[in-house]
Each structure stands twice: as C-alpha cells, then as structure tokens.
C-alpha cells in the first residue's frame, strides 16, 4: 500500500513543481507590472509604438465584428495600408480576443504584454531538466524582468515582439532537446510549429531567432564533440517552420520596409560601444538604454575564466550569446553591414535572444559551482547584483495621462470637418497621435511608423523635405494628398518656416500649445487635376522634386516600364538614379521623347554602370569620376559669367570628408563648367540626339543642392530644367461624392466637365481592380498613388484588392513546408539514434544515456 502511495506522490510531483513555480512567477508578475495592470482610468501607455498597435487591433476587431476575419485594407493609414500584409497578425488577434473579456482594448493590450512575458518565464520551468527546479525558477523570474524584454514591452511598446519573446524559451527548449541523443521527432515538430508562430508574431525576430538557434546548434556540436546530424535536423526544422508561414511571409516581403533606402536604414540603426554593456551606471542615467545587464555579462566572463573545466553547454550558450551582443558594437557592426540583407535584421534586436543565452549559460555554470567553503559567496553576490540591476527596469513600467496639448488638438478635430491629417513631427510624438486622430475619424497621411505602407517612400520624402528645409515641397504634397489638418511639433528645426508656409497656404491655426500646434482648413474627400510641369523617374529624381515641387515622381524606377505617351505627358522629364530592363529600348525612348519636344534632363548618378568600364554610360555620354574636397568650386558659364559654388566636401575636425561624384563627358555643348586637375569638367551640358536635345547634369548637383541649399546651384538647375525653384503646381480639387472606404476597398463618384487625368490620393497597390461604372478600367501609378484617365461627366468608381501572384507563391511554400515537415519526421523516426562521445568529466542530463 505504501509503495502504491509513494508512486502516486512521485507521479504528482512534477505537476506540483509546475503549479508552484507558475504561481510564484504569476505573483512576481502581478507585483512588478502592477503599475500597468492596475492603472487608473485616463492613463495611457507612454511607449511610442503601443497605441499604434492598439489601433490596428481595434480595426481588426471591428472588421471581425462585420464578418471580415482577415481584412485586406486599412484605409485609415497612409492612404490605404494592407495592415496584415506587413504586420504579422498573431498579436492583433490575441488582443482582439482578450478584448472580449477585458474592459477595453488598452487593458487587453496590457494584459497581453504582461501575459506574454509570464508565458515566456513559465517556459523556463522546462529547463528543470538541466538546471534543477530551483535554478529554473530563478531563470524564469529573471527572464520575466530581463532588461531587453522590459524595454521592448514598455519603452518601445512593440507588442508583436513581446509575443515572440513569449515563444523563445519554449522554442529553445525544443532545440536543446532535439540536440540531445534521446531527442525525438516531436521536438523537431515543436521547433517547426514554434518557428512558424514566431514568424506570425514578428518576422524579423523569427529570422534572428532562426540564425541564433542555428548557430547555437553548431556550437553545441562543437562543445560536445558530435551530433552534427541532429544539428542539421534542427536547422532543417527551423527552415521548415519559416516555410510553414510562407502564406503570410512571402507577400509581406514585397513593399514596406524592404522599399526603404538601405543606406538610410543602416545609418538609423543603433550602435553602441562594448563598454556601454559592461557599465552598470548607464541604466541609472538612461532608463530606456539598450542593455543586457552589466553584472550578468561580467559574471559570464568571470565564470568562463574561473572554472578549469567548463560546462560545454554553458560554454556554447554564453559564446553564441556574446556573438549576438557584439553585432551592435561599432567594429563588428561594420563587418555585419557588409552582409546582404543586413538592414532587415537589426543588430540591436539580437540583444533579447543573446541575453537569454547568456542568462541560461550563467545559471548552468552556477548549478555546477561547489556550494561549500569560501566559494559559496561568489554566486550569491553575483545573483544579488544581477537581480538588483534587473529590478531597475520597473522604472519603465508606468502609464501617463494624455498631454494637455494633444487633448486640445483632439478636441478641436472633433469640432471641425476634415478628411485627412498629417503629423509633421519626425515621428517624435509616437503612435498616440495616430490612435487619437483615428478615433476622430480622420485618415492619416503621415506620422508614426510608415514601414509596411505602399506609400512608405512617398511619405518618407515629406520627412526629408522637412529636415532639409524645402517647405514648398511639403506644402504641395499636403495639397495633393488631401490633407485638411496639420499637427506640427514645435521643436522641429524648421518649425518657423513650416508654420509660416501653412498660414500662407490656406491653413488657419486652431491651436498653439507648448509642444504642438494645429493648423486646419475645411475639406472633404477629393481627387485632383494637377498641372504638373515634369515627371521624375529614379530614386535620385526625388531630389529634383524637392527643389521643383511641380515635378511628379513616377512609381517605377525603370524607364522602359513607361510608354511614350506617359513620358510625353509633361513638358519635362528628369531621369536620375533610374534603371532599365533593356538599355537600347530605354535609349530609344529618350530619343523619341526629346524629338517630341519634351525637355529631358539626365543625371547619371546611381544608374547601372557600364559592365566594361564600371562607370555610368547612357546615350553615348559617360560619367568621368571626380573627387572633391572642402574647397569652393569656381564655375564658368557659357554666357561668360562666373560663379562660385560652396564646397562639396566638408571638414570634420582634422579629417576631410570627400565628395565622390562624376562629370558627364561626350556632350555636344556645355552650359556650366569648372576645372578639375587641369581639365574641363562639366556641371551642366547637353547632347544633341536625332533632332532633339537631352540635358545632362553632373557633380550630383541635385543632391548637392538639397544638402547645401546653394543659391547658385539652384540657378544652374533652373537653367537645366526650365522650371522655377520652389514653385508649387496648380491644383484643381474634384470632390469625391458618396466616398466610402473599408476593408473591401474604395467607392466614390466624381463629376468632370471635360476629360482629365485625375490624381486620386489613394495608395496604388500591386493588384487593384478598378471599375468605372462597373466596367474594368486601366490606371497608372505616380508617387505610388492612383492616377486614372477620367472621362467627362458623372461616373462611379470602385477599387477592390485582388491578391497578386505572390500570394499564391506563399501558399505553395506553406504547402511545401508541410510536406517537408512530414518527410523530416518520417526520416527521423526511421533513422537510428546517433550516439556522440560525451565528455566523461561532465555530468549528463537526467535520463540521457550514451554509449562510449
């Protein structure tokens, strides 16, 4: 009888440990995160991203309530955003589900973030297999308040990342079990499914997790002198997991963040010196700083150097963790930035999984420390220091009331008619503006987090124009994007110019607060007939548009994607940073355009180089490289006049920053030249081609003018383009009657007296289906917005989204992932277990048996 009772007790021990550990972690979470779990009414998350995610979850919940379970379109953002095409859906469905029992969506979001961290912490209880229950519970408690986890949740407010954080400990457990000699097929299944769920939570974090877990698998093989077959199985399972999410992942890879300039993105990513991570004082001075935990890192190094015979598992974990940490340090980051697609895997986001590895490795070391004699004080002191530093993260856990300025702006919006709002703040106000403006029924044109929008590059151009002070461009785009309300952050460097420009452009100041000001004009949904004076093609042509706002930007950078009719529609064609599918066809198009009387201006900067000479070459004109320092550049004009351009290069302390560019050669005539190492170099010239004339601009003059604002350079460009700088295009509004926007797309009616090219400020997605009076109709895309040839009269227009071919590709990849997963599981079940040589001096995990 006693034997039976003892067996029953033993059988229930694991359940008791799990329950007790989970309850302990729950109590810790309720105390640590009480300021957000029990926040008073009228307070809101202060992190920049949180309310934006609340808005998306709110829209999803509203769509589901209308019977649309997977909405294609969110018209309230960036002139039409495919929200679930770029942003993974898991977090928003979880918030929407929690909102069914929570008081409101904000509370549901807080519950999700704390609950996700708690789920991740409970995953550490699985590590009892290696650490024992006590150390596993310590690990779970520390993971619950891990500095990077708390920062992501409550300083960044990145809700999808928090869901990925919850999955990491469970995924890591499955990987380590699959690497052990007694690993089973079920562990590979969990890896694949867990990786798929991680992708659907946060795609970038899934890629980072996959890279780090694959690296850990290889390090594990090296540490234990065997098991390569199992490591390859783990890597295969990780890849299959990514494939399983292909139905969502592949469509998300087209557009959005991949459409933002890689160089600009790389420059914006955080890089910190290694000493920063080892300085415990940084968290005292900056609560939002990136950190792993200085005492945790120092403990890891100390334990690596202290013990003569290192635990191979801990050695692998700590080593791979340090690799992830070093990616965000200057020297290693320089190498990392040379790798392909580095801008899609941000170095700072490796800190979360790197911290987890280092914490796990340190606890594994501590498990093996002899807890007797004088050495027992070492792990006790280390743990106390780590806990004390981690506890500093509670300063990030709080809520704030709505600022008086924003409250006043929201109140004014509620009392005035308008269609769209733009927030000119360099994204400094975060997502709270987006959330509250949407509450007032305003569509948002520009503000927080434009990644993922088809119009990402279009609206990012507003930011650059603000930074460089080309305010007329901003005013022109506020017109053609249908903006009626403008919120201006008053600490912008160019704020005075912005406010003067708005007041002189039909806007009235409704509110002027300490931090922000609101400008308004009454408006309704509308399209436009715009008298554009030029068409720009290529990334560099955007610089020309800043200087000459009457230039409209073509969506495609490929010249031969346009028809001759499109290229001759405007008096001017500017080509800079453009590309081509077929060079001969592109050159023929330019000749035809020039013969048609269109003024063509070409800047060869950024064009595909000639494969033989490695320099740009187009229409028998080539770019000869030049390098300029900080000396002024004297310019001789064909009229006999002279001018001097301010220096192209700059001087930073004792170091000269050179300007690498080119001068066009092989021209028929010159308008502006200078001397370079004793030879004539052209800044502006022309080439006669088949009865037409094509103008060429050298020295990267468009970008130089944007960066320096040199008045003489502007005059040179006015001579080349025939336009007046800063002149706004004439805009004729066309009301969109019966305008409706929703998950289905758009519907509206317009009236025109004569046929016109109608500029409709709605994002032109890759597979819009446009119908005119229920009949299919064609459209073009300029500035990533919709342009249609509209017949005279009153007509009804409908726009619906049709899934492009990439959706089908994604589904096929997911199907292939299912097949490969079954093949992998079948292969593992029929393959004999691999028995590696385990180090005889290291105690094996409980239950593991290997042959010598």
Secondary structure, 3 states (H helix, E strand, C coil): CHHHHHHHHHHHHHHHHHHHHHHHHHHHHHHHCHHHHCCCCCEEECCCCHHHHHHHHHHHHHHHHCCCCCCCCECCECCCECHHHHCCCHHHHHHHHHCCCCCCHHHHHHHHHHHHHHHHHHHHHHHHHHHCHHHHHHHHHHHHCCHHHHHHHHHHCCHHHHHHHHHHHHHHHHHHHHHCCCCCHHHHHHHHHHHHHHHCCCHHHHHHHHHHHHHHHHHHHHHCCCCHHHHHHHHHHHHHHHHHCHHHHHHHCCCHHHHCCHHHHHHHCCCCCHHHHCCCCHHHHCCCCCCCCHHHHHHHHHHHHHCCCCCHHHHHHHHHHHHHHHCCCHHHHHHHCCCCCHHHCCHHHHHHHHHHHHHHHHHHHHHCCCCCHHHHHHHHHHHHHHHHHHHHHHHHCCEEECCHHHHHHHHHHHCCCCCEEEEECCCCCCCHHHHHHHHCCCEEEECCCCCCCCCHHHHHHHHHHHHHCCHHHHHHHHHHCCEEEEEEECCCCCHHHHHHHHHCCCCEEEEECCCEEEEECCCCCEEEEEECCEEEECCCHHHHHHHCCCEEEECCCEHHHCCHHHHCCCCEEEEECCECCCHHHHHHHHHHHHHCCCEEEEECCCCCECCCCCCEEECCEEEEEEEECCCCEEEEECCCCEEEECCCCEEECCEEECEEEEEEECCCEEEEEEEECCEEEEEEEEEEECCEEEEEECCCHHHHHHHHCCHHHHHHHHHHHCCCCCCCCEEEEEECEEEEEECCEEEEEEEECCCEEEEEEEECCCCEEEEECCEECCCEEECCEEEEEECCEEEEEEEEECCCHHHHHHHHHHHHHHHHHHHHHHHHHHCCCCCCCCCCCCCCCCCCCCCC
